[in-house]
Amino acid sequence: MTEPHSDDPWQWPESTWRPIVEHVRAGRSLSPSTWPGDADVAVAVSFDSDHETPALRDGSVTPGVLSGGQYGARVALPRIDALLARHEVPASFFVPAVSALLYPEQIDAALAGGHEIAVHGWIHERNTLLSRDDEFDLTLRSIDTLEKLSGKRPVGIRTPSWDFSPNTLDIIRELGFLYDSSLMADDDPYELVAAGEPTGIVELPVEWIRDDAPYFGMARFAGLRPYTAPGAVLDIWKREFDGARAEKGVFQLTMHPSIIGHRSRLWILDELLTYIRSTSNPWFATHEQLATLVAGKDIS
């Protein structure tokens, strides 16, 4: 990837801005003509099980800060596991390796519930700030850690920063991932293209609209405060789902146990899943199952 030009962006020649834009692009759409069971929508629910890792990454080591992350593992995850079981919904858990090492029981519980374990970095590092060697090393260590704890090599990754460094796509390809779920070029799955070359990597796009953190994030010293009522978030997510169903597409949702798992918030997911079942014929799938299907592989 070409490094940004030293001049102001409005002075960049096309030879500078075009390679930047084309370094990682959305390629062909991968949405199938029909979903399994003749479903009218695919639903992919996911959780980023960050727990204490964002605080540790930032060097915040006081018990008060770390306790908020512990809540996600100690209290929220059991509630979430029970809710998913009641609705018979499989989910994908993107787990930083340090979270998995702190709470190996969360891996066991997820597997017992029929859920997927996928990569979410080592310690929720900002991969866009890393050298290639460091990014590769942390990603490989994350894969090895999750494989050791789960007994299965993960096939999917969501970068902790929801972004790619100049090296991320090459690393994902080299390490043999089936899919990524970090980028936002579409509502539905597509193939990643690197400098005009199709890569075979499936992208399952995320979006801040379908993430709990922007609505409920809290950072005491940064001035970040929750600003959206839970009922309003439910309405937004219902409308996102209704749009996906109308287009026979994918409704992908990202949550964080320490955010969505509180008593005044988990009801949103409960009501949303009830709404999905009552208004459609959904195909609930893990991200791995969805990526396998759209890649044209056998999901049996």
C-alpha positions in Angstrom: 0.0 0.0 0.0 1.3 3.5 -0.9 2.0 5.6 2.1 0.0 8.8 2.3 1.5 11.7 0.5 3.2 14.4 2.6 1.1 17.2 1.1 -2.5 18.0 2.1 -5.0 15.5 0.7 -6.5 18.0 -1.7 -3.1 18.3 -3.3 -2.6 14.6 -3.7 -2.2 13.4 -7.3 -4.3 10.4 -8.5 -1.2 8.2 -8.3 -1.4 8.8 -4.5 -5.1 8.6 -3.6 -6.1 5.8 -6.0 -3.8 3.1 -4.5 -4.9 4.1 -1.0 -8.6 3.6 -2.0 -8.0 0.4 -4.0 -5.8 -1.3 -1.4 -8.8 -3.1 0.2 -12.1 -2.9 -1.6 -15.4 -4.7 -1.7 -15.6 -7.1 -4.6 -18.4 -9.3 -5.8 -21.5 -9.7 -3.7 -21.7 -13.1 -2.1 -25.4 -13.2 -1.1 -27.1 -16.4 -2.4 -30.4 -16.4 -4.3 -32.0 -18.4 -1.4 -31.2 -19.1 2.2 -31.4 -22.6 3.8 -34.9 -23.8 4.6 -36.2 -21.1 2.1 -35.7 -18.5 4.9 -36.5 -15.0 4.0 -33.6 -13.5 6.0 -30.2 -14.6 7.5 -29.5 -13.5 11.0 -26.0 -13.5 12.4 -25.7 -12.5 16.1 -22.3 -11.8 17.6 -20.6 -10.8 20.8 -17.2 -9.2 21.2 -16.1 -10.6 24.6 -13.6 -7.9 25.4 -13.9 -7.9 29.2 -10.8 -6.3 30.7 -8.7 -6.2 27.6 -9.5 -2.6 26.3 -8.5 -1.3 29.8 -5.3 -3.4 29.9 -4.4 -2.3 26.4 -4.6 1.3 27.4 -2.6 0.7 30.6 -5.7 1.2 32.9 -4.9 -1.1 35.7 -7.1 0.2 38.6 -9.6 -2.2 40.1 -12.5 0.1 39.3 -11.9 0.1 35.6 -11.1 -3.6 35.4 -14.2 -4.5 37.4 -16.5 -3.3 34.6 -14.8 -5.8 32.3 -15.1 -8.6 34.8 -18.8 -7.9 35.0 -19.1 -9.0 31.4 -17.6 -12.5 32.1 -19.0 -12.9 35.7 -22.6 -11.8 35.3 -23.5 -10.9 31.7 -22.2 -14.0 29.8 -24.3 -16.5 31.9 -27.4 -14.3 31.2 -26.6 -14.1 27.5 -26.0 -17.9 27.3 -29.3 -18.6 28.9 -31.2 -16.2 26.6 -29.6 -17.6 23.5 -30.5 -21.1 24.6 -34.1 -20.1 25.3 -34.4 -18.7 21.8 -32.4 -21.5 20.2 -30.1 -19.0 18.5 -26.4 -19.8 17.7 -24.0 -16.9 18.0 -20.4 -16.1 17.3 -18.1 -14.9 20.1 -15.1 -12.9 19.0 -12.7 -13.3 21.9 -9.4 -11.6 22.6 -6.9 -14.2 23.6 -6.2 -12.5 26.9 -10.0 -12.7 27.7 -9.9 -16.4 26.8 -7.0 -17.0 29.1 -8.7 -15.1 31.9 -12.0 -16.9 31.5 -11.4 -20.3 29.8 -14.8 -21.4 31.1 -16.5 -18.9 28.7 -15.0 -20.9 25.8 -16.4 -24.1 27.3 -19.8 -22.5 27.8 -19.9 -21.1 24.3 -19.0 -24.5 22.7 -21.6 -26.3 24.9 -24.2 -23.9 23.5 -23.3 -24.6 19.9 -21.7 -21.2 19.4 -18.6 -20.2 17.4 -15.3 -18.9 18.8 -13.5 -16.5 16.6 -10.4 -14.2 16.8 -10.5 -10.7 18.1 -6.9 -9.9 18.7 -4.5 -10.6 21.6 -5.3 -7.9 24.1 -7.7 -5.8 22.0 -4.7 -4.1 20.5 -5.0 -1.3 17.9 -3.7 -3.3 15.0 -3.5 -0.2 12.8 -0.6 1.1 15.0 1.4 -2.1 14.8 4.3 -3.1 12.7 3.7 -6.0 10.3 5.8 -8.4 12.5 3.9 -7.5 15.6 0.5 -7.7 14.0 1.3 -11.1 12.5 2.7 -12.4 15.8 -0.2 -11.3 17.9 -2.7 -12.7 15.4 -1.0 -16.0 15.2 -0.7 -16.2 19.0 -4.4 -15.5 19.2 -5.3 -18.3 16.8 -3.1 -20.7 18.7 -4.5 -19.8 22.1 -8.1 -20.1 21.0 -7.4 -23.4 19.2 -5.8 -24.8 22.4 -8.7 -23.8 24.6 -11.5 -24.7 22.2 -10.0 -27.7 20.4 -10.7 -26.1 17.0 -8.8 -23.7 14.9 -10.9 -20.5 14.4 -11.7 -19.6 10.8 -12.9 -16.0 11.4 -11.5 -12.7 12.6 -12.8 -9.4 13.7 -10.0 -6.9 14.2 -10.1 -5.2 17.6 -10.0 -1.8 15.9 -12.6 -2.7 13.3 -10.0 -1.6 10.8 -7.2 -2.8 8.6 -3.6 -1.7 8.8 -1.6 -1.8 5.5 -0.7 -5.4 6.4 -3.9 -6.8 7.8 -5.4 -8.3 4.6 -2.1 -10.0 3.7 -1.9 -11.5 7.2 -5.4 -12.7 7.1 -4.7 -14.4 3.8 -1.4 -15.9 4.9 -3.0 -17.3 8.1 -5.8 -19.0 6.1 -8.9 -17.3 7.5 -12.2 -18.1 5.8 -13.7 -14.7 6.7 -13.3 -11.3 8.2 -15.9 -9.2 10.0 -14.4 -5.8 10.5 -15.3 -3.6 7.4 -18.4 -1.7 6.3 -18.7 -1.6 2.5 -22.1 -3.3 2.3 -25.0 -4.6 4.3 -24.5 -8.2 3.0 -21.5 -10.5 2.5 -19.0 -9.7 -0.2 -15.5 -10.8 -1.3 -12.5 -8.8 -0.3 -10.4 -7.5 -3.2 -6.7 -6.5 -2.7 -5.4 -3.9 -5.2 -7.9 -5.2 -7.8 -7.2 -8.9 -7.1 -10.0 -11.1 -5.7 -8.8 -12.8 -2.5 -11.4 -15.5 -1.8 -11.8 -14.0 1.7 -15.4 -13.5 2.7 -16.3 -10.2 4.4 -19.3 -10.2 6.8 -19.7 -6.5 7.2 -20.3 -4.8 10.5 -21.8 -1.4 11.2 -21.8 1.0 14.2 -25.6 1.3 13.8 -25.9 -2.5 14.7 -23.5 -2.3 17.6 -24.4 -1.6 21.2 -21.2 0.4 22.1 -22.0 3.7 20.3 -25.4 3.9 22.2 -24.3 2.8 25.6 -20.5 3.4 25.8 -19.2 4.9 29.0 -15.7 6.5 29.6 -15.6 8.5 32.8 -12.6 10.6 32.1 -13.2 11.0 28.4 -16.7 12.4 28.8 -18.4 9.6 27.0 -21.8 8.8 28.4 -24.7 6.6 27.3 -27.1 8.8 25.3 -29.7 6.6 23.8 -32.7 5.0 25.6 -32.8 1.2 25.4 -36.2 1.4 23.7 -34.8 3.6 21.0 -32.0 1.1 20.3 -34.6 -1.7 20.0 -36.5 0.4 17.4 -33.3 1.0 15.4 -32.4 -2.6 15.4 -35.9 -3.7 14.4 -35.8 -1.3 11.5 -32.4 -2.6 10.4 -33.8 -6.2 10.6 -37.0 -5.2 8.7 -34.8 -3.8 5.9 -32.7 -6.9 5.7 -35.8 -9.1 5.6 -37.4 -6.9 2.9 -34.2 -7.4 0.8 -33.9 -11.1 1.7 -30.4 -10.2 3.0 -28.4 -10.5 6.2 -29.1 -9.0 9.5 -25.8 -8.9 11.4 -25.6 -7.7 15.0 -22.6 -7.0 17.3 -22.8 -6.7 21.0 -20.5 -6.7 24.0 -21.4 -8.7 27.2 -20.3 -5.9 29.5 -22.6 -3.5 27.7 -25.7 -5.3 26.6 -25.7 -7.8 29.5 -27.1 -5.4 32.2 -30.6 -5.8 33.6 -31.9 -2.7 31.9 -30.5 -3.7 28.5 -30.6 -7.4 27.8 -34.4 -7.2 27.4 -33.6 -5.5 24.1 -32.1 -8.6 22.6 -34.8 -10.8 24.1 -37.5 -8.7 22.5 -35.6 -8.4 19.2 -35.2 -12.2 18.9 -38.9 -12.7 19.7 -39.8 -10.1 17.0 -37.6 -11.8 14.5 -39.2 -15.2 15.1 -42.7 -13.7 15.0 -42.4 -11.7 11.8 -40.2 -13.8 9.5 -38.8 -17.2 8.6 -35.2 -16.6 9.7 -32.1 -18.6 9.2 -30.1 -18.1 12.4 -26.4 -18.9 11.7 -23.0 -18.4 13.2 -20.7 -16.2 11.2 -18.7 -19.3 10.3 -21.9 -21.0 8.9 -22.8 -17.8 7.0 -19.4 -17.4 5.5 -19.2 -21.1 4.6 -22.5 -20.9 2.8 -21.8 -17.7 0.8 -18.3 -19.0 -0.1 -20.1 -21.9 -1.8 -18.9 -24.6 0.7 -20.7 -27.4 2.4 -22.3 -26.3 5.7 -23.5 -29.7 6.7 
